[in-house]
Amino acid sequence: MILGFSIALIVFSLLLMLLVLMHKGKGGGLSDMFGGGMQSTVGGSSVAERNLDRITVVVGLIWFAIIVALGILMKLDS
């Protein structure tokens, strides 16, 4: 069971990294270093950006739940 949660943690970690990197830079910070600050925003968020935000939050919550479950399982196992 611990192995399954560990594999799920790796998968969700990679997915979370990918989702965070897909976000558009808001200006100022590290996104300017890679050219993200040079794009002009037309104002407001599109539907795709809002859905990306929602998916990122859900994946982040699942990632957090897996970490808590792994901690509990490892504590009970020892």
MOPAC internal coordinates of N, CA, C and O (Angstrom, degrees):
PM7 1SCF
backbone

  N    0.0000 0     0.00 0     0.00 0    0    0    0
  C    1.4434 1     0.00 0     0.00 0    1    0    0
  C    1.5228 1   110.82 1     0.00 0    2    1    0
  O    1.2310 1   121.25 1   141.32 1    3    2    1
  N    1.3357 1   115.22 1   -38.68 1    3    2    1
  C    1.4587 1   119.06 1   177.96 1    5    3    2
  C    1.5247 1   110.09 1   -64.77 1    6    5    3
  O    1.2310 1   120.58 1   142.34 1    7    6    5
  N    1.3327 1   116.51 1   -37.66 1    7    6    5
  C    1.4641 1   120.58 1   178.69 1    9    7    6
  C    1.5311 1   111.03 1   -62.25 1   10    9    7
  O    1.2310 1   120.52 1   137.98 1   11   10    9
  N    1.3268 1   116.61 1   -42.02 1   11   10    9
  C    1.4608 1   120.47 1   178.63 1   13   11   10
  C    1.5137 1   112.36 1   -62.67 1   14   13   11
  O    1.2310 1   120.35 1   136.70 1   15   14   13
  N    1.3421 1   116.94 1   -43.30 1   15   14   13
  C    1.4522 1   119.93 1   178.28 1   17   15   14
  C    1.5265 1   111.13 1   -68.03 1   18   17   15
  O    1.2310 1   120.28 1   145.52 1   19   18   17
  N    1.3282 1   117.07 1   -34.48 1   19   18   17
  C    1.4652 1   120.07 1   178.31 1   21   19   18
  C    1.5207 1   111.25 1   -65.50 1   22   21   19
  O    1.2310 1   120.51 1   137.73 1   23   22   21
  N    1.3214 1   116.63 1   -42.27 1   23   22   21
  C    1.4684 1   120.65 1   177.48 1   25   23   22
  C    1.5258 1   109.85 1   -65.24 1   26   25   23
  O    1.2310 1   120.28 1   137.40 1   27   26   25
  N    1.3425 1   117.07 1   -42.60 1   27   26   25
  C    1.4640 1   120.50 1   178.09 1   29   27   26
  C    1.5258 1   110.70 1   -61.98 1   30   29   27
  O    1.2310 1   120.18 1   142.78 1   31   30   29
  N    1.3345 1   117.26 1   -37.22 1   31   30   29
  C    1.4631 1   120.78 1   179.10 1   33   31   30
  C    1.5224 1   110.75 1   -64.52 1   34   33   31
  O    1.2310 1   120.02 1   138.94 1   35   34   33
  N    1.3158 1   117.56 1   -41.06 1   35   34   33
  C    1.4636 1   120.51 1   178.10 1   37   35   34
  C    1.5175 1   110.94 1   -64.18 1   38   37   35
  O    1.2310 1   120.67 1   135.44 1   39   38   37
  N    1.3287 1   116.32 1   -44.56 1   39   38   37
  C    1.4688 1   120.91 1  -179.28 1   41   39   38
  C    1.5251 1   110.63 1   -63.37 1   42   41   39
  O    1.2310 1   120.14 1   132.61 1   43   42   41
  N    1.3351 1   117.35 1   -47.39 1   43   42   41
  C    1.4567 1   120.15 1  -178.96 1   45   43   42
  C    1.5284 1   111.94 1   -69.66 1   46   45   43
  O    1.2310 1   119.82 1   150.62 1   47   46   45
  N    1.3276 1   117.95 1   -29.38 1   47   46   45
  C    1.4607 1   120.36 1   175.98 1   49   47   46
  C    1.5218 1   110.49 1   -65.29 1   50   49   47
  O    1.2310 1   120.42 1   134.51 1   51   50   49
  N    1.3230 1   116.81 1   -45.49 1   51   50   49
  C    1.4612 1   120.76 1   178.34 1   53   51   50
  C    1.5267 1   111.03 1   -64.72 1   54   53   51
  O    1.2310 1   120.39 1   138.89 1   55   54   53
  N    1.3248 1   116.87 1   -41.11 1   55   54   53
  C    1.4557 1   121.05 1   178.79 1   57   55   54
  C    1.5263 1   111.07 1   -64.06 1   58   57   55
  O    1.2310 1   120.49 1   138.68 1   59   58   57
  N    1.3278 1   116.67 1   -41.32 1   59   58   57
  C    1.4584 1   120.64 1   179.08 1   61   59   58
  C    1.5245 1   110.96 1   -64.95 1   62   61   59
  O    1.2310 1   120.24 1   139.21 1   63   62   61
  N    1.3176 1   117.15 1   -40.79 1   63   62   61
  C    1.4682 1   120.20 1   176.48 1   65   63   62
  C    1.5166 1   111.02 1   -60.44 1   66   65   63
  O    1.2310 1   120.71 1   134.77 1   67   66   65
  N    1.3199 1   116.26 1   -45.23 1   67   66   65
  C    1.4601 1   120.76 1   179.79 1   69   67   66
  C    1.5222 1   111.16 1   -61.83 1   70   69   67
  O    1.2310 1   120.35 1   135.90 1   71   70   69
  N    1.3303 1   116.94 1   -44.10 1   71   70   69
  C    1.4596 1   120.42 1  -179.12 1   73   71   70
  C    1.5247 1   111.69 1   -64.85 1   74   73   71
  O    1.2310 1   120.00 1   139.64 1   75   74   73
  N    1.3279 1   117.60 1   -40.36 1   75   74   73
  C    1.4626 1   120.59 1   179.82 1   77   75   74
  C    1.5238 1   110.01 1   -66.09 1   78   77   75
  O    1.2310 1   120.31 1   140.49 1   79   78   77
  N    1.3176 1   117.01 1   -39.51 1   79   78   77
  C    1.4610 1   119.64 1   179.87 1   81   79   78
  C    1.5241 1   112.71 1   -70.62 1   82   81   79
  O    1.2310 1   119.93 1   159.46 1   83   82   81
  N    1.3218 1   117.74 1   -20.54 1   83   82   81
  C    1.4629 1   120.98 1   178.52 1   85   83   82
  C    1.5266 1   112.34 1   -76.89 1   86   85   83
  O    1.2310 1   119.98 1   163.15 1   87   86   85
  N    1.3257 1   117.64 1   -16.85 1   87   86   85
  C    1.4575 1   120.30 1  -178.65 1   89   87   86
  C    1.5167 1   111.05 1   -66.94 1   90   89   87
  O    1.2310 1   121.52 1   -31.81 1   91   90   89
  N    1.3176 1   114.70 1   148.19 1   91   90   89
  C    1.4481 1   121.38 1   178.16 1   93   91   90
  C    1.5219 1   108.62 1   -78.38 1   94   93   91
  O    1.2310 1   120.27 1   -39.37 1   95   94   93
  N    1.3254 1   117.08 1   140.63 1   95   94   93
  C    1.4521 1   120.94 1   178.00 1   97   95   94
  C    1.5175 1   111.36 1   -69.30 1   98   97   95
  O    1.2310 1   120.18 1   -40.22 1   99   98   97
  N    1.3142 1   117.27 1   139.78 1   99   98   97
  C    1.4626 1   121.24 1  -179.49 1  101   99   98
  C    1.5262 1   111.80 1   -93.01 1  102  101   99
  O    1.2310 1   119.78 1  -179.54 1  103  102  101
  N    1.3125 1   118.02 1     0.46 1  103  102  101
  C    1.4609 1   121.48 1  -179.55 1  105  103  102
  C    1.5126 1   110.75 1    94.72 1  106  105  103
  O    1.2310 1   121.00 1   -35.57 1  107  106  105
  N    1.3019 1   115.69 1   144.43 1  107  106  105
  C    1.4551 1   120.10 1  -178.11 1  109  107  106
  C    1.5083 1   109.95 1    72.55 1  110  109  107
  O    1.2310 1   119.54 1   -50.78 1  111  110  109
  N    1.2733 1   118.49 1   129.22 1  111  110  109
  C    1.4540 1   120.94 1   179.89 1  113  111  110
  C    1.5120 1   111.47 1   107.66 1  114  113  111
  O    1.2310 1   120.92 1    20.69 1  115  114  113
  N    1.3011 1   115.85 1  -159.31 1  115  114  113
  C    1.4577 1   120.59 1  -174.47 1  117  115  114
  C    1.5248 1   113.13 1   -71.13 1  118  117  115
  O    1.2310 1   119.58 1   158.42 1  119  118  117
  N    1.3323 1   118.41 1   -21.58 1  119  118  117
  C    1.4620 1   119.46 1  -179.54 1  121  119  118
  C    1.5249 1   111.25 1   -65.83 1  122  121  119
  O    1.2310 1   119.93 1   151.49 1  123  122  121
  N    1.3360 1   117.73 1   -28.51 1  123  122  121
  C    1.4623 1   120.46 1   176.91 1  125  123  122
  C    1.5219 1   111.47 1   -66.89 1  126  125  123
  O    1.2310 1   120.48 1   148.48 1  127  126  125
  N    1.3224 1   116.68 1   -31.52 1  127  126  125
  C    1.4566 1   120.87 1  -178.10 1  129  127  126
  C    1.5242 1   111.17 1   -63.47 1  130  129  127
  O    1.2310 1   120.48 1   147.20 1  131  130  129
  N    1.3206 1   116.69 1   -32.80 1  131  130  129
  C    1.4539 1   120.97 1  -177.21 1  133  131  130
  C    1.5226 1   112.91 1  -101.02 1  134  133  131
  O    1.2310 1   120.03 1  -164.38 1  135  134  133
  N    1.3207 1   117.55 1    15.62 1  135  134  133
  C    1.4584 1   120.96 1   176.26 1  137  135  134
  C    1.5072 1   114.60 1    90.78 1  138  137  135
  O    1.2310 1   119.39 1  -174.92 1  139  138  137
  N    1.3207 1   118.76 1     5.08 1  139  138  137
  C    1.4592 1   120.53 1  -179.68 1  141  139  138
  C    1.5049 1   113.09 1   -71.06 1  142  141  139
  O    1.2310 1   119.61 1   154.48 1  143  142  141
  N    1.3182 1   118.35 1   -25.52 1  143  142  141
  C    1.4593 1   121.25 1  -178.46 1  145  143  142
  C    1.5120 1   113.51 1   -79.89 1  146  145  143
  O    1.2310 1   119.70 1   170.71 1  147  146  145
  N    1.3335 1   118.17 1    -9.29 1  147  146  145
  C    1.4491 1   121.24 1  -177.32 1  149  147  146
  C    1.5172 1   112.10 1   -83.29 1  150  149  147
  O    1.2310 1   120.30 1   165.18 1  151  150  149
  N    1.3166 1   117.03 1   -14.82 1  151  150  149
  C    1.4517 1   120.16 1  -179.40 1  153  151  150
  C    1.5180 1   109.16 1   -83.04 1  154  153  151
  O    1.2310 1   120.67 1   -37.59 1  155  154  153
  N    1.3161 1   116.33 1   142.41 1  155  154  153
  C    1.4566 1   119.16 1   177.68 1  157  155  154
  C    1.5138 1   109.50 1   -94.28 1  158  157  155
  O    1.2310 1   120.78 1   -44.13 1  159  158  157
  N    1.3086 1   116.11 1   135.87 1  159  158  157
  C    1.4600 1   119.58 1   178.84 1  161  159  158
  C    1.5185 1   107.97 1   -94.69 1  162  161  159
  O    1.2310 1   120.78 1   -38.11 1  163  162  161
  N    1.3020 1   116.12 1   141.89 1  163  162  161
  C    1.4529 1   121.88 1  -176.50 1  165  163  162
  C    1.5191 1   110.46 1   -86.92 1  166  165  163
  O    1.2310 1   119.62 1  -179.95 1  167  166  165
  N    1.2988 1   118.33 1     0.05 1  167  166  165
  C    1.4560 1   121.15 1   178.42 1  169  167  166
  C    1.5073 1   111.26 1    92.86 1  170  169  167
  O    1.2310 1   121.13 1   -42.55 1  171  170  169
  N    1.3058 1   115.45 1   137.45 1  171  170  169
  C    1.4563 1   120.01 1   179.58 1  173  171  170
  C    1.5065 1   111.94 1    76.64 1  174  173  171
  O    1.2310 1   121.51 1   -16.52 1  175  174  173
  N    1.2995 1   114.72 1   163.48 1  175  174  173
  C    1.4583 1   120.44 1   178.99 1  177  175  174
  C    1.5091 1   109.46 1  -102.77 1  178  177  175
  O    1.2310 1   121.21 1   -39.75 1  179  178  177
  N    1.3032 1   115.28 1   140.25 1  179  178  177
  C    1.4556 1   118.42 1   176.50 1  181  179  178
  C    1.5231 1   108.71 1   -80.63 1  182  181  179
  O    1.2310 1   121.06 1    -8.51 1  183  182  181
  N    1.2963 1   115.57 1   171.49 1  183  182  181
  C    1.4665 1   121.19 1   179.90 1  185  183  182
  C    1.5273 1   109.77 1   -63.97 1  186  185  183
  O    1.2310 1   120.68 1   141.79 1  187  186  185
  N    1.3267 1   116.30 1   -38.21 1  187  186  185
  C    1.4647 1   119.76 1  -179.66 1  189  187  186
  C    1.5227 1   111.13 1   -64.29 1  190  189  187
  O    1.2310 1   120.25 1   140.23 1  191  190  189
  N    1.3373 1   117.13 1   -39.77 1  191  190  189
  C    1.4688 1   120.22 1   179.19 1  193  191  190
  C    1.5220 1   111.29 1   -67.29 1  194  193  191
  O    1.2310 1   120.24 1   139.71 1  195  194  193
  N    1.3144 1   117.14 1   -40.29 1  195  194  193
  C    1.4723 1   120.04 1   177.80 1  197  195  194
  C    1.5234 1   110.90 1   -64.93 1  198  197  195
  O    1.2310 1   120.38 1   138.77 1  199  198  197
  N    1.3316 1   116.88 1   -41.23 1  199  198  197
  C    1.4630 1   119.63 1   177.86 1  201  199  198
  C    1.5204 1   111.08 1   -65.97 1  202  201  199
  O    1.2310 1   120.29 1   142.45 1  203  202  201
  N    1.3303 1   117.06 1   -37.55 1  203  202  201
  C    1.4606 1   120.62 1   176.50 1  205  203  202
  C    1.5253 1   110.65 1   -63.65 1  206  205  203
  O    1.2310 1   120.70 1   140.70 1  207  206  205
  N    1.3232 1   116.27 1   -39.30 1  207  206  205
  C    1.4706 1   120.17 1   175.88 1  209  207  206
  C    1.5210 1   111.16 1   -61.29 1  210  209  207
  O    1.2310 1   120.67 1   133.70 1  211  210  209
  N    1.3222 1   116.32 1   -46.30 1  211  210  209
  C    1.4702 1   120.54 1  -179.27 1  213  211  210
  C    1.5152 1   111.57 1   -63.46 1  214  213  211
  O    1.2310 1   120.43 1   135.84 1  215  214  213
  N    1.3269 1   116.78 1   -44.16 1  215  214  213
  C    1.4629 1   120.35 1  -179.96 1  217  215  214
  C    1.5246 1   110.37 1   -63.45 1  218  217  215
  O    1.2310 1   120.67 1   139.84 1  219  218  217
  N    1.3388 1   116.33 1   -40.16 1  219  218  217
  C    1.4603 1   120.44 1   179.34 1  221  219  218
  C    1.5257 1   111.19 1   -63.11 1  222  221  219
  O    1.2310 1   120.10 1   138.41 1  223  222  221
  N    1.3237 1   117.42 1   -41.59 1  223  222  221
  C    1.4622 1   120.87 1   178.80 1  225  223  222
  C    1.5254 1   110.81 1   -64.82 1  226  225  223
  O    1.2310 1   120.19 1   136.25 1  227  226  225
  N    1.3244 1   117.25 1   -43.75 1  227  226  225
  C    1.4709 1   120.88 1  -179.72 1  229  227  226
  C    1.5247 1   110.55 1   -63.65 1  230  229  227
  O    1.2310 1   120.17 1   134.93 1  231  230  229
  N    1.3249 1   117.27 1   -45.07 1  231  230  229
  C    1.4681 1   120.47 1   179.15 1  233  231  230
  C    1.5246 1   110.11 1   -64.62 1  234  233  231
  O    1.2310 1   119.99 1   142.26 1  235  234  233
  N    1.3343 1   117.62 1   -37.74 1  235  234  233
  C    1.4586 1   120.83 1   176.92 1  237  235  234
  C    1.5176 1   112.46 1   -63.59 1  238  237  235
  O    1.2310 1   120.41 1   139.88 1  239  238  237
  N    1.3176 1   116.82 1   -40.12 1  239  238  237
  C    1.4676 1   120.13 1   177.71 1  241  239  238
  C    1.5281 1   111.93 1   -67.21 1  242  241  239
  O    1.2310 1   120.69 1   140.37 1  243  242  241
  N    1.3318 1   116.28 1   -39.63 1  243  242  241
  C    1.4646 1   119.91 1   176.81 1  245  243  242
  C    1.5254 1   110.02 1   -64.80 1  246  245  243
  O    1.2310 1   120.42 1   138.53 1  247  246  245
  N    1.3353 1   116.80 1   -41.47 1  247  246  245
  C    1.4686 1   122.03 1   177.37 1  249  247  246
  C    1.5267 1   110.83 1   -58.89 1  250  249  247
  O    1.2310 1   120.66 1   135.96 1  251  250  249
  N    1.3367 1   116.35 1   -44.04 1  251  250  249
  C    1.4596 1   121.38 1   178.90 1  253  251  250
  C    1.5309 1   110.98 1   -64.48 1  254  253  251
  O    1.2310 1   120.26 1   138.07 1  255  254  253
  N    1.3345 1   117.11 1   -41.93 1  255  254  253
  C    1.4655 1   120.95 1   179.79 1  257  255  254
  C    1.5286 1   111.22 1   -64.27 1  258  257  255
  O    1.2310 1   120.28 1   142.96 1  259  258  257
  N    1.3272 1   117.07 1   -37.04 1  259  258  257
  C    1.4664 1   120.21 1   178.08 1  261  259  258
  C    1.5210 1   110.49 1   -65.64 1  262  261  259
  O    1.2310 1   120.51 1   140.18 1  263  262  261
  N    1.3375 1   116.64 1   -39.82 1  263  262  261
  C    1.4636 1   119.64 1   178.78 1  265  263  262
  C    1.5245 1   110.67 1   -63.82 1  266  265  263
  O    1.2310 1   120.26 1   136.68 1  267  266  265
  N    1.3298 1   117.10 1   -43.32 1  267  266  265
  C    1.4667 1   120.42 1   178.84 1  269  267  266
  C    1.5265 1   110.31 1   -63.71 1  270  269  267
  O    1.2310 1   120.27 1   135.80 1  271  270  269
  N    1.3253 1   117.08 1   -44.20 1  271  270  269
  C    1.4649 1   120.87 1   179.57 1  273  271  270
  C    1.5220 1   111.38 1   -62.89 1  274  273  271
  O    1.2310 1   120.38 1   139.30 1  275  274  273
  N    1.3354 1   116.88 1   -40.70 1  275  274  273
  C    1.4675 1   119.83 1   177.73 1  277  275  274
  C    1.5218 1   111.17 1   -64.09 1  278  277  275
  O    1.2310 1   120.42 1   139.70 1  279  278  277
  N    1.3227 1   116.81 1   -40.30 1  279  278  277
  C    1.4621 1   119.96 1   177.83 1  281  279  278
  C    1.5144 1   112.30 1   -62.25 1  282  281  279
  O    1.2310 1   120.74 1   136.90 1  283  282  281
  N    1.3247 1   116.19 1   -43.10 1  283  282  281
  C    1.4706 1   120.37 1   179.33 1  285  283  282
  C    1.5178 1   110.29 1   -66.44 1  286  285  283
  O    1.2310 1   120.22 1   136.16 1  287  286  285
  N    1.3313 1   117.19 1   -43.84 1  287  286  285
  C    1.4697 1   120.57 1   179.93 1  289  287  286
  C    1.5244 1   111.42 1   -63.37 1  290  289  287
  O    1.2310 1   120.08 1   139.28 1  291  290  289
  N    1.3076 1   117.46 1   -40.72 1  291  290  289
  C    1.4675 1   120.00 1  -179.62 1  293  291  290
  C    1.5288 1   111.22 1   -69.73 1  294  293  291
  O    1.2310 1   120.76 1   146.75 1  295  294  293
  N    1.3328 1   116.15 1   -33.25 1  295  294  293
  C    1.4709 1   118.76 1   178.19 1  297  295  294
  C    1.5270 1   110.18 1   -70.04 1  298  297  295
  O    1.2310 1   120.10 1   139.29 1  299  298  297
  N    1.3219 1   117.42 1   -40.71 1  299  298  297
  C    1.4633 1   120.81 1   179.59 1  301  299  298
  C    1.5247 1   111.76 1   -71.93 1  302  301  299
  O    1.2310 1   120.60 1   151.97 1  303  302  301
  N    1.3284 1   116.46 1   -28.03 1  303  302  301
  C    1.4709 1   120.55 1  -177.71 1  305  303  302
  C    1.5242 1   111.61 1   -73.35 1  306  305  303
  O    1.2310 1   120.03 1   148.70 1  307  306  305
  N    1.3234 1   117.54 1   -31.30 1  307  306  305
  C    1.4751 1   119.01 1  -176.86 1  309  307  306
  C    1.5051 1   113.29 1   -89.45 1  310  309  307
  O    1.2310 1   120.10 1   180.00 1  311  310  309

